[in-house]
């Protein structure tokens, strides 16, 4: 008879633990009915100092469950090692790594028995096909691969639907602790999990990669189905973001722990490229922090103000067009051969420079105001806007008791010509080739090739120009 200790580390979540053990015992009862009886499975729970009465609850209500107790400092690898020691002391043949939130298929242990008895996999590590609990036909993984040249891990089948590619036993590099069978002879040969360097994360990957170095094979088995709780997997940035970011980098419970990542790379990767890649990873991780912080309203308002101050008081005063225009493109979209003269004021959203778009071959003269705070301002190609024109996508409602504002996109199509000191209000569309006379206040759409003027602007004529021209105004200086 083959004896297997199902090793489950737990800490302070008695409801989840009980639900998981209940499900596990139901699966084992089905094995007792449908299996050959050549395997004996024993549930071994390692409670690492829970304060919620986990040990007492299990001892009182789960007579078949062996409960081992830690002092709160075991973490995952240490808890697994305590279970390994128990299995070694009691002459088990294998351990089966398990989580308290893992759910198995009804016939799981019958399938596992077949794999245990198959001589093809003698002294091999056997891992399960893992699905998401909230998407039962979608894979979390079918094992993982590790590239020592890059230091990168590939999760096989991540978020794929189960299909033909995952229907045969597959040799892999490593897997996690959900439904992983390890013969104790492997542990006698290579040692236990490294709870000193990898107390929580990387303990599993480090063990499997060491096993491969000793010549042992690891197989992902298509018939061993388990489901993992996505919500309980890994760390992530959450509010308060700065504290969460620091915790992610230094906490033992974080897969982003810098020290453990570097130790893992040092032990299992080759060359300098893995260190370069891990550096890029942390740069991108830091960018996530910045983006999340900038979404906070008070910081968003502050950063918006500072960015606009810098643009409107420094960048737009630079007289050299070839310097000023590239800097302006950090704030708004400017097409090819377009010139936005110095002294142009912009109001824009913090990050979304797409709120203001200027097409190709346009000229926006001095002292204009371009507003992209709420609505979008889209300017087409070959548009000529003279000095002192103000274009708004936001205005206050004079009839609102709370001084509320109204907003609307402003669309200016190709070859529109706007003369000096024009004011254009939210929601207006200036159609292709139309002209707006000096000093006009535009409150309504202007049709194609029409001339509008006055306060408020009205149609006063037709434009008869050939619209095949291309504006070319890009002097060395703005003056």
Phi and psi in degrees as a GROMACS rama.xvg file:
@    title "Ramachandran Plot"
@    xaxis  label "Phi"
@    yaxis  label "Psi"
@TYPE xy
-93.8473  125.845  UNK-2
-105.764  133.098  UNK-3
-128.244  126.27  UNK-4
-95.108  119.409  UNK-5
-86.8752  106.22  UNK-6
-95.4377  119.884  UNK-7
-127.607  107.495  UNK-8
-79.5688  136.372  UNK-9
-136.811  158.039  UNK-10
-160.723  113.182  UNK-11
56.566  39.0809  UNK-12
-147.954  70.1405  UNK-13
-60.9737  -37.2076  UNK-14
-64.0528  -45.3966  UNK-15
-65.1612  -42.1901  UNK-16
-61.0514  -46.215  UNK-17
-63.1715  -42.7658  UNK-18
-62.6494  -40.7101  UNK-19
-67.2286  -41.5054  UNK-20
-69.8992  -37.3278  UNK-21
-58.6032  -45.19  UNK-22
-64.6071  -39.9583  UNK-23
-65.3703  -42.1308  UNK-24
-66.0271  -33.5462  UNK-25
-65.4216  -41.2924  UNK-26
-65.0325  -38.9608  UNK-27
-68.269  -34.3855  UNK-28
-64.4095  -37.2557  UNK-29
-66.7428  -35.1688  UNK-30
-64.0977  -41.0947  UNK-31
-59.4167  -32.4177  UNK-32
-81.0082  -37.6222  UNK-33
-111.813  -14.3248  UNK-34
-83.0661  173.85  UNK-35
-84.7208  -10.4085  UNK-36
82.3216  9.76944  UNK-37
-83.3905  -6.25006  UNK-38
-121.219  142.426  UNK-39
-119.355  122.999  UNK-40
-109.199  133.118  UNK-41
-125.861  127.882  UNK-42
-82.7554  124.467  UNK-43
-122.094  109.851  UNK-44
-99.0425  130.043  UNK-45
-107.28  108.592  UNK-46
-96.1898  110.068  UNK-47
-88.9582  64.7314  UNK-48
76.965  33.3668  UNK-49
-59.8769  145.892  UNK-50
-104.414  5.37456  UNK-51
-104.275  16.4652  UNK-52
79.3745  22.2601  UNK-53
-58.5046  -51.757  UNK-54
-59.871  -44.0821  UNK-55
-65.3594  -42.9334  UNK-56
-61.7389  -43.8315  UNK-57
-68.0428  -41.5566  UNK-58
-63.5772  -35.8232  UNK-59
-82.3754  -27.2338  UNK-60
-121.761  -5.16983  UNK-61
-132.214  81.6772  UNK-62
-66.3688  -25.2854  UNK-63
-87.4001  -5.36386  UNK-64
-93.3263  128.835  UNK-65
-85.6215  127.995  UNK-66
-113.443  122.271  UNK-67
-110.849  143.948  UNK-68
-115.914  136.119  UNK-69
-108.926  -179.757  UNK-70
-103.503  9.64068  UNK-71
95.9413  -1.7775  UNK-72
-118.159  14.7553  UNK-73
-78.6881  -37.2593  UNK-74
57.6303  -168.721  UNK-75
-67.4161  -51.7937  UNK-76
-64.2203  -40.8104  UNK-77
-65.7181  -38.7627  UNK-78
-65.5776  -42.3863  UNK-79
-61.2669  -42.2133  UNK-80
-62.7708  -35.4643  UNK-81
-64.8654  -40.3183  UNK-82
-65.5214  -37.7561  UNK-83
-62.2296  -44.1805  UNK-84
-60.2589  -41.8467  UNK-85
-61.8758  -43.7853  UNK-86
-64.749  -40.2259  UNK-87
-65.5105  -43.4683  UNK-88
-66.151  -26.0377  UNK-89
-108.772  19.7879  UNK-90
58.8447  37.6138  UNK-91
-71.9871  158.736  UNK-92
-88.6072  -35.7703  UNK-93
-147.213  163.686  UNK-94
-116.763  151.085  UNK-95
-119.086  110.275  UNK-96
-68.9923  135.771  UNK-97
-147.217  152.741  UNK-98
-108.718  154.227  UNK-99
-72.2918  -13.2123  UNK-100
-104.707  8.24626  UNK-101
-80.1113  135.29  UNK-102
-116.43  133.74  UNK-103
-108.759  159.715  UNK-104
-66.1716  156.733  UNK-105
-58.8332  -39.9488  UNK-106
-94.1474  20.0818  UNK-107
-57.0175  -49.1625  UNK-108
-75.7099  -22.6812  UNK-109
-67.2088  -43.4482  UNK-110
-64.723  -39.3813  UNK-111
-64.9355  -38.9706  UNK-112
-58.4785  -42.5137  UNK-113
-59.8492  -42.741  UNK-114
-67.1029  -38.7698  UNK-115
-63.7278  -38.7588  UNK-116
-84.0085  -11.5558  UNK-117
-77.9703  119.064  UNK-118
-65.1253  -18.9621  UNK-119
-58.4108  -32.5749  UNK-120
-109.078  18.947  UNK-121
-61.3978  131.308  UNK-122
61.0018  24.0342  UNK-123
-107.458  155.117  UNK-124
-86.402  132.792  UNK-125
-116.641  128.071  UNK-126
-120.732  159.77  UNK-127
-94.3841  164.119  UNK-128
-88.1086  120.309  UNK-129
-107.879  129.165  UNK-130
-112.367  166.742  UNK-131
-85.3516  138.441  UNK-132
-67.5196  -33.7103  UNK-133
-86.0678  -2.45302  UNK-134
-144.614  77.2434  UNK-135
-59.2278  -20.8263  UNK-136
-102.947  11.6892  UNK-137
-110.932  131.615  UNK-138
-75.4271  138.658  UNK-139
-82.9451  -51.029  UNK-140
-166.452  159.477  UNK-141
-120.162  51.9753  UNK-142
88.3574  179  UNK-143
-138.066  157.797  UNK-144
-119.836  153.12  UNK-145
-129.605  129.301  UNK-146
-103.428  105.987  UNK-147
-65.2163  -21.02  UNK-148
-74.7785  -29.1166  UNK-149
-110.475  -18.0156  UNK-150
76.1839  11.8853  UNK-151
-100.462  146.663  UNK-152
-103.784  137.391  UNK-153
-111.263  121.092  UNK-154
-87.442  112.665  UNK-155
-70.8588  124.558  UNK-156
78.9129  10.9939  UNK-157
-54.3193  119.199  UNK-158
64.5337  16.2734  UNK-159
-83.9117  153.642  UNK-160
-74.4759  142.855  UNK-161
-62.3123  136.31  UNK-162
-163.238  -165.168  UNK-163
-57.5715  -30.1113  UNK-164
-68.3866  -13.6523  UNK-165
-122.915  35.1133  UNK-166
-114.29  14.0677  UNK-167
-138.798  151.332  UNK-168
-54.9998  134.147  UNK-169
-129.265  128.457  UNK-170
-76.1298  130.917  UNK-171
-128.997  -178.678  UNK-172
-98.0824  -37.7802  UNK-173
-165.562  170.995  UNK-174
-153.996  179.966  UNK-175
-91.144  -160.49  UNK-176
-101.927  30.8217  UNK-177
-113.879  97.6631  UNK-178
75.3703  48.8771  UNK-179
-117.819  118.927  UNK-180
-96.0265  125.028  UNK-181
-124.538  116.831  UNK-182
-61.72  138.412  UNK-183
-67.0201  -21.215  UNK-184
-62.3873  -32.3888  UNK-185
-63.4954  -44.7091  UNK-186
-68.2203  -38.0211  UNK-187
-60.6083  -31.3219  UNK-188
-81.3598  -46.6397  UNK-189
-105.267  -9.45128  UNK-190
97.4755  173.559  UNK-191
-80.7693  -173.193  UNK-192
-70.1957  145.537  UNK-193
-83.397  86.9947  UNK-194
-78.9577  -7.91254  UNK-195
-81.9405  -53.2235  UNK-196
-85.2815  -29.8297  UNK-197
-131.444  69.5454  UNK-198
-66.3486  -30.2856  UNK-199
-122.85  -71.4081  UNK-200
-92.4878  152.845  UNK-201
75.111  -7.03196  UNK-202
-61.8851  -40.2564  UNK-203
-69.9096  -50.4325  UNK-204
-61.0823  -41.813  UNK-205
-61.1268  -43.1324  UNK-206
-62.2677  -46.9262  UNK-207
-65.8323  -40.4446  UNK-208
-67.5708  -34.5739  UNK-209
-65.7642  -39.7286  UNK-210
-61.5274  -41.0519  UNK-211
-63.8023  -37.7987  UNK-212
-62.9594  -28.2116  UNK-213
-85.8968  0.801169  UNK-214
96.8552  3.07115  UNK-215
-80.7087  148.391  UNK-216
-104.404  151.984  UNK-217
-125.869  125.771  UNK-218
-120.676  133.361  UNK-219
-89.9192  126.968  UNK-220
-105.792  126.038  UNK-221
-68.151  -23.1212  UNK-222
-89.5569  -4.22622  UNK-223
-98.0989  97.4652  UNK-224
-102.395  125.418  UNK-225
-133.645  160.357  UNK-226
-123.038  134.546  UNK-227
-110.065  145.634  UNK-228
-82.1376  110.796  UNK-229
-60.0414  -37.9221  UNK-230
-65.5255  -23.2384  UNK-231
-98.3553  10.978  UNK-232
-103.62  111.768  UNK-233
79.8884  172.734  UNK-234
-103.457  161.425  UNK-235
-155.541  164.073  UNK-236
-72.7634  131.878  UNK-237
-148.27  162.756  UNK-238
-70.4565  138.381  UNK-239
-73.227  126.637  UNK-240
-66.1709  -41.4293  UNK-241
-64.9574  -44.5893  UNK-242
-62.9781  -42.69  UNK-243
-61.9499  -40.1935  UNK-244
-61.4409  -46.9898  UNK-245
-63.5442  -42.9671  UNK-246
-59.6518  -41.4098  UNK-247
-60.2769  -34.7514  UNK-248
-81.3706  -26.3202  UNK-249
-121.939  -17.0453  UNK-250
-73.2458  141.672  UNK-251
-61.935  -31.9194  UNK-252
-82.1859  5.75256  UNK-253
-105.627  134.524  UNK-254
-74.1443  -8.11691  UNK-255
-96.0689  5.15085  UNK-256
-52.9143  120.039  UNK-257
-63.2484  -47.0626  UNK-258
-59.7344  -46.4762  UNK-259
-69.5039  -36.0577  UNK-260
-62.0461  -43.9402  UNK-261
-67.9412  -38.6796  UNK-262
-63.1978  -40.6619  UNK-263
-64.6931  -43.989  UNK-264
-62.4131  -43.7296  UNK-265
-60.4983  -39.2588  UNK-266
-78.4563  -36.8543  UNK-267
-118.246  -11.6893  UNK-268
-102.162  171.744  UNK-269
-130.989  138.669  UNK-270
80.157  -169.455  UNK-271
-93.6764  -21.166  UNK-272
-58.8718  -41.2565  UNK-273
-58.4647  -35.2733  UNK-274
-68.989  -37.9968  UNK-275
-62.1116  -43.2777  UNK-276
-66.6004  -38.5562  UNK-277
-68.6644  -32.3732  UNK-278
-63.3337  -43.7689  UNK-279
-61.8485  -38.871  UNK-280
-59.0004  -46.1118  UNK-281
-70.9603  -29.6725  UNK-282
-62.9729  -46.5519  UNK-283
-66.3261  -36.0091  UNK-284
-64.1505  -39.6603  UNK-285
-66.1892  -36.2863  UNK-286
-60.6896  -37.9553  UNK-287
-59.3966  -42.2045  UNK-288
-59.9792  -48.0272  UNK-289
-59.3722  -44.1797  UNK-290
-62.9718  -42.1055  UNK-291
-66.4029  -40.3597  UNK-292
-64.6984  -40.8867  UNK-293
-67.8103  -18.0211  UNK-294
-77.1392  -15.6953  UNK-295
-66.893  132.261  UNK-296
-60.4866  -44.6526  UNK-297
-68.8879  -36.9723  UNK-298
-72.5577  -33.8321  UNK-299
-61.9243  -45.0087  UNK-300
-63.3139  -41.4575  UNK-301
-63.6481  -48.1464  UNK-302
-65.4491  -37.2802  UNK-303
-59.526  -46.2655  UNK-304
-62.1521  -45.4879  UNK-305
-65.6406  -40.8352  UNK-306
-63.7565  -43.5121  UNK-307
-70.0642  -35.9148  UNK-308
-59.5656  -45.7155  UNK-309
-63.7088  -41.5149  UNK-310
-67.4958  -52.394  UNK-311
-76.0818  -17.5325  UNK-312
-113.925  -9.1638  UNK-313
-127.47  -61.5894  UNK-314
-60.7671  -45.6505  UNK-315
-76.9287  2.06292  UNK-316
-98.7775  -5.56335  UNK-317
-69.4241  123.844  UNK-318
-76.9977  -20.7855  UNK-319
-84.8959  114.972  UNK-320
-61.2059  -39.553  UNK-321
-69.5845  -16.7167  UNK-322
-93.5528  -45.1098  UNK-323
-67.2912  -44.0737  UNK-324
-62.0503  -46.1333  UNK-325
-59.5453  -35.8119  UNK-326
-69.424  -37.452  UNK-327
-61.6375  -31.0261  UNK-328
-67.1396  -11.7157  UNK-329
-72.9447  -16.9057  UNK-330
-112.677  -38.3191  UNK-331
-136.764  160.328  UNK-332
-86.0868  123.73  UNK-333
-126.157  124.734  UNK-334
-76.1137  -176.205  UNK-335
-68.5719  139.274  UNK-336
59.9589  22.5492  UNK-337
-95.8368  146.111  UNK-338
-123.47  115.46  UNK-339
-102.063  109.174  UNK-340
-67.9713  161.394  UNK-341
-69.6326  155.15  UNK-342
89.9425  -0.917146  UNK-343
-79.3699  127.76  UNK-344
-95.724  137.008  UNK-345
-122.992  143.802  UNK-346
-114.844  126.017  UNK-347
-147.15  162.518  UNK-348
-67.2459  163.019  UNK-349
-60.2865  -54.9379  UNK-350
-110.934  -30.7462  UNK-351
-81.559  87.0917  UNK-352
-70.1882  -11.2615  UNK-353
-70.9251  -4.71882  UNK-354
-64.3142  -30.3837  UNK-355
-120.634  119.168  UNK-356
-125.283  127.465  UNK-357
-118.119  128.928  UNK-358
-77.1822  -158.846  UNK-359
-86.1822  149.797  UNK-360
57.9382  38.8226  UNK-361
-100.753  158.185  UNK-362
-129.245  117.844  UNK-363
-112.865  110.935  UNK-364
-81.0257  175.266  UNK-365
-57.6634  152.804  UNK-366
65.8472  17.0562  UNK-367
-80.8968  160.186  UNK-368
-125.967  125.035  UNK-369
-114.96  119.466  UNK-370
-109.618  119.399  UNK-371
-129.126  31.4771  UNK-372
-68.5268  -45.2507  UNK-373
-116.932  -61.7467  UNK-374
-83.0356  172.392  UNK-375
-93.8086  145.559  UNK-376
-115.221  112.384  UNK-377
-117.399  118.583  UNK-378
-112.696  127.857  UNK-379
-77.2415  -153.816  UNK-380
-94.5115  149.462  UNK-381
56.8982  40.7262  UNK-382
-96.1388  131.625  UNK-383
-113.062  115.598  UNK-384
-117.916  118.209  UNK-385
-80.1407  176.934  UNK-386
-59.8085  145.34  UNK-387
74.5638  15.4328  UNK-388
-83.3035  133.093  UNK-389
-115.149  126.429  UNK-390
-120.777  119.823  UNK-391
-114.574  140.012  UNK-392
-108.158  4.09447  UNK-393
-142.22  137.819  UNK-394
-149.193  152.887  UNK-395
-83.3952  144.9  UNK-396
-85.3153  115.235  UNK-397
-66.9174  -17.6574  UNK-398
-97.2726  -3.76682  UNK-399
-80.9675  133.638  UNK-400
-66.0753  -30.309  UNK-401
-100.011  16.5225  UNK-402
58.9157  33.9061  UNK-403
-65.4112  156.694  UNK-404
-106.219  156.426  UNK-405
-112.74  153.29  UNK-406
-139.462  162.249  UNK-407
-173.879  149.954  UNK-408
-69.4871  148.56  UNK-409
-115.021  124.236  UNK-410
-116.365  123.634  UNK-411
-119.891  112.432  UNK-412
-83.7185  178.847  UNK-413
-58.6712  146.033  UNK-414
61.4944  22.8025  UNK-415
-75.4194  142.722  UNK-416
-123.609  118.068  UNK-417
-114.952  120.193  UNK-418
-79.0964  -176.183  UNK-419
-68.0222  149.172  UNK-420
57.5118  34.7956  UNK-421
-85.6103  144.376  UNK-422
-115.995  126.171  UNK-423
-117.009  124.391  UNK-424
-96.5145  165.881  UNK-425
-57.6126  145.872  UNK-426
84.5727  5.08104  UNK-427
-87.8346  143.18  UNK-428
-121.392  123.315  UNK-429
-101.753  109.516  UNK-430
-77.1137  167.704  UNK-431
-49.5018  127.172  UNK-432
75.5958  4.31245  UNK-433
-74.9575  164.102  UNK-434
-128.073  138.378  UNK-435
-116.86  122.217  UNK-436
-72.7967  158.934  UNK-437
-57.979  138.769  UNK-438
78.2  3.16559  UNK-439
-73.3409  152.925  UNK-440
-116.355  109.998  UNK-441
-94.3724  115.11  UNK-442
-112.125  -13.7025  UNK-443
-132.072  164.802  UNK-444
-62.2428  146.989  UNK-445
-113.349  122.623  UNK-446
-68.2636  169.406  UNK-447
-60.1228  133.039  UNK-448
60.8856  23.7754  UNK-449
-100.972  154.305  UNK-450
-109.405  126.922  UNK-451
-118.196  145.57  UNK-452
-158.914  163.952  UNK-453
100.733  177.132  UNK-454
-128.025  109.176  UNK-455
-70.7708  160.598  UNK-456
-66.6306  137.534  UNK-457
-131.742  161.983  UNK-458
-70.856  124.956  UNK-459
-121.688  -0.906874  UNK-460
175.234  -176.477  UNK-461
-118.47  147.164  UNK-462
-97.1388  134.525  UNK-463
-117.299  21.097  UNK-464
-75.196  153.438  UNK-465
-80.8494  122.319  UNK-466
-93.1975  28.6586  UNK-467
-91.5758  1.20311  UNK-468
-75.6428  157.754  UNK-469
-121.733  123.941  UNK-470
-71.8887  136.619  UNK-471
-136.856  96.7314  UNK-472
-143.86  90.272  UNK-473
-139.941  69.7678  UNK-474
-69.3675  165.256  UNK-475
-63.0417  -40.2768  UNK-476
-113.311  156.516  UNK-477
-94.4312  139.412  UNK-478
